[in-house]
Amino acid sequence: MDPLTRLLFFLSRLVRRPPSRRVAMVMLAALALAVGLVLVERLWGWPAALTTERVPIRRLGG
């Protein structure tokens, strides 16, 4: 299913049956954390210590 269509269905369900205050706060906190991570990554870049490097896979018997 197209991600935009899935988002539309999710938002329509939220409008028809709003979540409890606690669930809404958790959703907002997760959204704020995600936006914050994107902003930090865009402004200062991703730290080199958290970057993974590809390691060649050693095959057995080859």
C-alpha positions as CSV (number, residue, x, y, z in Angstrom):
1,M,0.0,0.0,0.0
2,D,1.2,3.5,-0.8
3,P,2.7,5.3,2.3
4,L,0.6,8.4,1.7
5,T,-2.6,6.3,1.5
6,R,-1.7,4.5,4.7
7,L,-1.1,7.9,6.4
8,L,-4.4,9.1,5.2
9,F,-6.2,6.1,6.6
10,F,-4.3,6.5,9.9
11,L,-5.3,10.2,10.2
12,S,-8.9,9.5,9.3
13,R,-9.1,6.9,12.0
14,L,-7.6,9.4,14.5
15,V,-10.2,11.9,13.6
16,R,-13.1,9.5,14.0
17,R,-11.8,7.8,17.2
18,P,-9.4,10.2,19.0
19,P,-6.9,8.5,21.3
20,S,-6.8,9.0,25.0
21,R,-4.8,11.9,26.4
22,R,-2.0,9.6,27.5
23,V,-1.7,7.9,24.1
24,A,-1.8,11.3,22.3
25,M,1.1,12.6,24.6
26,V,3.2,9.5,23.7
27,M,2.5,10.0,20.0
28,L,3.5,13.7,20.3
29,A,6.6,12.9,22.2
30,A,7.7,10.3,19.6
31,L,7.0,12.8,16.8
32,A,9.0,15.5,18.6
33,L,11.9,13.1,19.2
34,A,11.9,12.2,15.5
35,V,11.8,15.8,14.3
36,G,14.5,16.7,16.8
37,L,16.8,14.0,15.5
38,V,16.3,15.1,12.0
39,L,17.1,18.7,12.9
40,V,20.2,17.8,14.8
41,E,21.4,15.6,11.9
42,R,20.7,18.4,9.3
43,L,22.4,21.1,11.4
44,W,25.5,19.4,12.7
45,G,25.7,16.2,10.7
46,W,25.8,12.7,11.9
47,P,28.7,11.9,14.4
48,A,31.4,9.7,13.0
49,A,31.3,7.5,16.1
50,L,27.8,6.4,15.2
51,T,28.6,5.7,11.6
52,T,28.9,2.0,10.7
53,E,31.3,0.7,8.1
54,R,30.7,-2.2,5.8
55,V,32.7,-5.3,6.8
56,P,33.2,-8.0,4.2
57,I,31.4,-11.3,4.9
58,R,33.7,-14.2,5.2
59,R,32.2,-17.4,3.8
60,L,33.0,-20.7,5.3
61,G,34.6,-23.3,3.0
62,G,35.2,-20.9,0.2
